[in-house]
Amino acid sequence: METMTIPHRFRGPSNSGNGGYVCGMLARQIAGAAEVTLRAPPPLETKLDLVEVGTEIWELRQGTATIAIGRATSLDLTRLERATYTEALEAEKRTPVKPHEHSLPMCFVCGPDRAPGDGLRLFAGPLIRQHANGAFAVPWIPDASLAVADGLVAVRTGLSDRIRIPIRPRNRELQRFADLARAAFRADRRAPPSGRAMCGDVLENRQRRPASHRRGGVVW
């Protein structure tokens, strides 16, 4: 049986894996585009089982508990906004992220307390365009430590459904985890470490589901 272990480096909350990282890792088991749903906070430094339960359907399990489930899907990224590297640099200056108020300061993706090269430190800001449609962008230079065996960094683009639930003090970690419930990915290319790249997203409000919104992310 195949297994996967989430290193402490790739955490979101202090004691569980970053949702995007975990979803992306499970998506590697599926050819083409994949949709992954988190069912429980992914534990760190714990051997987890990768189980194929159907055609192009995989589960990430801890014992008999399902942590995440992934399945093949279709994914259209043609509507997402893109930016030049200069535009991404300017957008980063407008980031709404306030380091002293960040709820997950050691998050692998957006934690302001992570050292450069250790965390991604992505602090996206809004693009100033006439028809930017709520798009954010941030520059990104892949660190060499993220490269795989061929020396390149695997780049996955995707969409995620983010569900906002007010944090209750008695269950703070679980409420933070609920910020990312589902993501769809497509492996588009491999990028060289230290090469320039941009990350961006666009928010699409859903009138029928006021407690959530659609978030699209792309790397180019």
Secondary structure per residue as TSV (DSSP state, phi and psi in degrees):
chain	resnum	aa	ss	phi	psi
A	1	M	-	360.0	136.0
A	2	E	E	-74.7	148.6
A	3	T	E	-133.0	165.9
A	4	M	E	-144.8	138.9
A	5	T	E	-123.0	131.9
A	6	I	-	-93.3	109.6
A	7	P	-	-64.0	151.9
A	8	H	G	-56.9	-28.7
A	9	R	G	-57.4	-36.5
A	10	F	G	-94.9	43.5
A	11	R	B	-89.0	159.0
A	12	G	S	-109.3	-81.7
A	13	P	S	-66.1	169.8
A	14	S	T	-63.8	-25.7
A	15	N	T	-125.4	20.0
A	16	S	B	-150.0	160.0
A	17	G	B	-70.1	150.8
A	18	N	-	-62.2	131.1
A	19	G	H	-59.9	-43.9
A	20	G	H	-64.4	-40.5
A	21	Y	H	-62.9	-47.7
A	22	V	H	-64.4	-44.6
A	23	C	H	-61.0	-42.6
A	24	G	H	-64.2	-38.2
A	25	M	H	-67.0	-40.5
A	26	L	H	-69.2	-34.1
A	27	A	H	-62.9	-21.6
A	28	R	T	-63.1	-20.9
A	29	Q	T	-76.3	-11.4
A	30	I	S	-115.9	130.4
A	31	A	S	-72.1	136.0
A	32	G	S	77.5	-152.5
A	33	A	-	-74.5	145.0
A	34	A	E	-139.1	145.6
A	35	E	E	-111.2	128.7
A	36	V	E	-123.3	132.3
A	37	T	E	-115.6	126.8
A	38	L	E	-82.8	133.8
A	39	R	-	-109.1	-18.6
A	40	A	S	-157.8	157.3
A	41	P	-	-58.1	125.1
A	42	P	-	-73.2	120.7
A	43	P	B	-71.5	150.3
A	44	L	S	-91.3	153.1
A	45	E	S	48.7	39.8
A	46	T	-	-131.8	132.1
A	47	K	E	-71.0	120.6
A	48	L	E	-113.7	145.7
A	49	D	E	-89.3	137.7
A	50	L	E	-102.0	113.6
A	51	V	E	-121.7	123.5
A	52	E	E	-84.5	115.8
A	53	V	E	-106.0	-4.7
A	54	G	E	-173.5	-177.8
A	55	T	T	-66.1	115.9
A	56	E	T	57.2	32.6
A	57	I	E	-127.6	121.7
A	58	W	E	-127.3	146.8
A	59	E	E	-120.2	145.9
A	60	L	E	-103.1	120.5
A	61	R	E	-126.5	148.2
A	62	Q	E	-117.4	100.4
A	63	G	T	67.7	-124.3
A	64	T	T	-95.5	-3.6
A	65	A	E	-86.6	132.7
A	66	T	E	-87.0	120.3
A	67	I	E	-87.4	-41.0
A	68	A	E	-155.1	156.4
A	69	I	E	-134.1	134.8
A	70	G	E	-125.1	146.3
A	71	R	E	-147.1	157.2
A	72	A	E	-65.8	146.5
A	73	T	-	-151.7	178.5
A	74	S	-	-108.5	149.3
A	75	L	-	-144.2	120.6
A	76	D	-	-110.0	114.0
A	77	L	-	-109.1	12.2
A	78	T	T	-69.3	-22.8
A	79	R	T	-87.1	-6.6
A	80	L	S	-74.2	141.8
A	81	E	-	-68.7	149.3
A	82	R	-	-126.7	163.0
A	83	A	-	-141.8	157.0
A	84	T	-	-77.8	166.3
A	85	Y	H	-61.7	-38.6
A	86	T	H	-63.9	-42.5
A	87	E	H	-62.8	-38.7
A	88	A	H	-66.0	-39.1
A	89	L	H	-61.2	-42.8
A	90	E	H	-68.7	-38.3
A	91	A	H	-63.7	-38.1
A	92	E	H	-59.8	-32.5
A	93	K	H	-66.8	-20.0
A	94	R	T	-100.9	15.0
A	95	T	-	-57.9	138.7
A	96	P	-	-80.9	-3.0
A	97	V	-	-66.2	126.6
A	98	K	-	-114.1	106.1
A	99	P	G	-50.8	-39.8
A	100	H	G	-75.3	-9.8
A	101	E	G	-112.9	3.9
A	102	H	-	-67.3	131.1
A	103	S	S	-78.2	-20.8
A	104	L	-	-131.6	72.2
A	105	P	T	-64.0	-17.7
A	106	M	T	-108.0	17.1
A	107	C	-	-60.6	136.7
A	108	F	T	-59.7	-36.6
A	109	V	T	-85.7	-49.9
A	110	C	T	-125.3	12.1
A	111	G	-	-71.1	121.7
A	112	P	T	-72.0	-16.7
A	113	D	T	-90.5	-1.5
A	114	R	S	-77.8	142.7
A	115	A	-	-72.5	145.3
A	116	P	B	-54.4	132.4
A	117	G	T	93.6	-30.3
A	118	D	T	-83.7	-49.8
A	119	G	B	-108.6	165.5
A	120	L	-	-74.1	-30.8
A	121	R	-	52.2	54.5
A	122	L	-	-95.2	114.3
A	123	F	-	-120.7	80.1
A	124	A	-	-69.1	146.8
A	125	G	E	-130.1	165.7
A	126	P	E	-72.5	143.5
A	127	L	-	-80.0	136.5
A	128	I	-	-98.0	95.5
A	129	R	-	-139.9	160.0
A	130	Q	T	-65.2	-36.0
A	131	H	T	-125.9	48.3
A	132	A	-	-71.5	-19.8
A	133	N	T	57.4	37.0
A	134	G	T	76.2	18.5
A	135	A	E	-79.9	142.8
A	136	F	E	-116.7	156.8
A	137	A	E	-149.6	157.9
A	138	V	E	-156.2	140.3
A	139	P	E	-75.4	153.1
A	140	W	E	-147.2	130.6
A	141	I	-	-114.9	108.3
A	142	P	-	-57.9	132.4
A	143	D	-	-80.5	146.4
A	144	A	G	-60.2	-26.0
A	145	S	G	-68.5	-12.9
A	146	L	G	-92.2	-3.8
A	147	A	-	-71.1	149.0
A	148	V	-	-97.4	-164.8
A	149	A	T	-58.9	-32.5
A	150	D	T	-85.2	6.1
A	151	G	S	84.4	0.5
A	152	L	-	-109.7	162.7
A	153	V	E	-99.9	125.0
A	154	A	E	-70.7	129.0
A	155	V	E	-112.5	123.5
A	156	R	E	-121.1	136.4
A	157	T	E	-113.2	156.9
A	158	G	E	-176.2	-175.2
A	159	L	E	-124.9	151.5
A	160	S	E	-140.1	144.3
A	161	D	E	-92.0	118.1
A	162	R	E	-108.9	125.7
A	163	I	E	-107.3	116.6
A	164	R	-	-88.3	119.9
A	165	I	-	-126.9	128.8
A	166	P	-	-55.6	138.2
A	167	I	-	-74.3	127.6
A	168	R	-	-102.9	127.5
A	169	P	G	-52.1	-34.8
A	170	R	G	-75.9	-14.9
A	171	N	G	-137.3	45.2
A	172	R	H	-60.4	-46.6
A	173	E	H	-63.6	-41.9
A	174	L	H	-67.3	-37.2
A	175	Q	H	-67.0	-37.6
A	176	R	H	-64.5	-39.7
A	177	F	H	-59.3	-35.4
A	178	A	T	-67.8	-6.3
A	179	D	T	-65.4	-24.3
A	180	L	-	-129.9	112.4
A	181	A	-	-109.4	-32.7
A	182	R	E	-149.0	143.1
A	183	A	E	-145.6	146.9
A	184	A	E	-118.1	139.9
A	185	F	E	-132.4	154.8
A	186	R	E	-139.8	128.8
A	187	A	E	-81.5	108.7
A	188	D	E	-95.5	-40.5
A	189	R	E	-166.5	178.4
A	190	R	E	-119.4	138.3
A	191	A	E	-112.9	146.3
A	192	P	-	-75.1	139.7
A	193	P	T	-58.2	147.8
A	194	S	T	71.3	3.5
A	195	G	-	-87.2	150.5
A	196	R	-	-70.9	139.7
A	197	A	E	-147.8	164.4
A	198	M	E	-127.4	144.7
A	199	C	E	-117.2	142.8
A	200	G	E	-150.7	165.6
A	201	D	E	-151.7	163.9
A	202	V	E	-136.7	134.9
A	203	L	E	-98.3	135.3
A	204	E	E	-124.3	107.8
A	205	N	E	-67.4	143.7
A	206	R	-	-115.7	112.8
A	207	Q	T	-66.7	-31.0
A	208	R	T	-77.9	-19.7
A	209	R	-	-130.1	77.0
A	210	P	T	-62.2	-18.8
A	211	A	T	-85.0	-0.7
A	212	S	E	-140.6	169.5
A	213	H	E	-150.9	164.7
A	214	R	E	-94.5	133.1
A	215	R	E	-124.0	122.8
A	216	G	E	-106.2	136.2
A	217	G	E	-127.5	141.1
A	218	V	E	-143.3	145.5
A	219	V	E	-119.0	132.7
A	220	W	-	-146.0	360.0
